[in-house]
Amino acid sequence: MTQLSVPAAGPRGPHLGQRVYRWLASIPTWILWGLVIVWSVPTFGLFVNSFRARDAQIASGWWTGGGWTLDNYAQVLTPGGGSKGLSDALLNSLAISLPATVIPIAIAAFAAYAFAWIPFKGREWSFVGVVALMAIPAQMSLIPLLQLYSGGGHWTVPFLNKTITVFPDLSLAGQISSVWITHTGFALPFAIFLIHNYISQLPKDVFESARIDGADHFTIFWRLVVPLSVPVLAAFAIFQFLWTWNDYLIALTMIGANPANIPATVRIASLAGEFGVQEHVLTAGAFVTTVLPLVVFFSLQRYFVRGILAGSVKG
């Protein structure tokens, strides 16, 4: 009787992150540097023009040089309201971006740990419901939120002729707090999803050993989870800070025409003046607003790729 031989199963193939890394490693270095140069040329041209006077920018291309001046940067950094400069607006942007980055990370880290390692009834469906909130477009929610901030939420009970205040009027319209509160709400679903995927892959033996030693959930979270989750926390911090710093729509909707609280993105749109006669200062304004995001990115970039791959790809 002939015995059939079944080939042994081969080793499990590399996960998506490893395949992407091998594919990128196979690309010649000179091709990557060529792409970097091509993408950098327009940015470099804007940078050169930011040091040229208006007449020089209009008369010739940036590669010709000439007309050097620092007046563009002096003009955009002039303190004051209206469209005079960006100095006050940069501080407003910082006052928006810092709370809108730190608060979602703190709340989402606690929630992600609960969804990953604390068993409770309805945990799976609650997590699905939180993740489903990412599908809600921010654009359709801004006006209802603005009405909620400015007038509160009220519900008229049928047949009782009585109105119940569901959400009080906090008079947040036109205030900086209304912007970072809105950013926090929209950022939480994605933050919980990303951090949960990372925390759920941490070794289970570490948590069991900590419980045997008598550690409670808060001790495990603070002493083990937070230090081990620095890559994904830094990755989300980069995403969230860049998003809130560069946001225009939410800031314009919530703050409106209040010049004292306008962030840099709204202020820079008015730098050109009413008839666009000062469009030459836009290049300087653009580079002034990119300094802080670049510092944040390069400070945390070593965690960026590792945190994104570990938080979004299971291997």
Steps between C-alpha positions, in 0.01 A plus 500: 500500500645830390510763770429853387732764636356835596743790468568675825362846544759766435582770745255779539569779253609845614227738606414815311748723679793271416392470136473879467843541659660245263338668200627841606846355565512363146453846344832661399601785726550742213134462396384590850730801512372606158143494626601698807663767283201524265259546791732749671555736205165687532546535875853629452371751244245633746770526764721706269210728406422561865822705514426700184307824463163515325635658181773238472250215545279639224779588256703178504507141616644395832803338333622840376540641850518870573284733702605352834325635808383401847199730490264211417578323827496826694153572364345162578645501852365845585288481818142615482152403392331491162730397217812673631698190593523148628660542841174501697346237272793262556440514875130427439593201283724371777223548756275286277746230395647412840171416680362338184802268495559422867137448610407243229818302572424487873135398458562260211784320681274421797214392273726288279640317802148432625388364163814284468555354847199561726213254435154654539159436352453642152869577452514386136187687394609813687833493317325454166276796581798721584683405180183561296507864612797552268255482208316816608611793280620797700347742250142393576550534875655846526183712481306286754801516732523876459131534588561277802793714614316829455147414612518168681280197439135494598229234464131574507313210662186412303164533674662664805570840347832502681853562373794314651855632464715211379817705448548843662591813309873541564547794259792328328439646155798708395721356775819297459362228726221423251761409236711262706192339655372429149836361391510281809160350423584421139844359589394259774357217280815475286727535805320219685512279190871557438615468860276199565654308210845564647416426865313179414822358349706546816611170662227353716755340734616844613150591619448165670829534686404849614164378631670216687721759668187687612493785251162654425385624160620857554847383606523269199389780270736763639807284566479257205262608226600866471879438479449218249259709290722803444539429122128497426432795732767702322365399159151617589640819654662584166180434309280696738733797546549545125127466439397756762783741415410501129121495545305781340137392478431419865683808624318729257161351590540507877688828541346689209595865475645536851846644413641451849475117480565434130774236445780521246318307227213749496726802538732399217207495258457873558866598475471580129262786579159585365609526135797263513760777481712335770512149362879507521486448878311172471820304441657640815184433697490140375852427619445668835205269566698187403785547747327350805343202317842414357653511846229269636532256210878469507498471878263202491569355155703205635179369657282582201539200267534250784187628674287511184596148386459349844168675558342420164651168379483176686774253412 
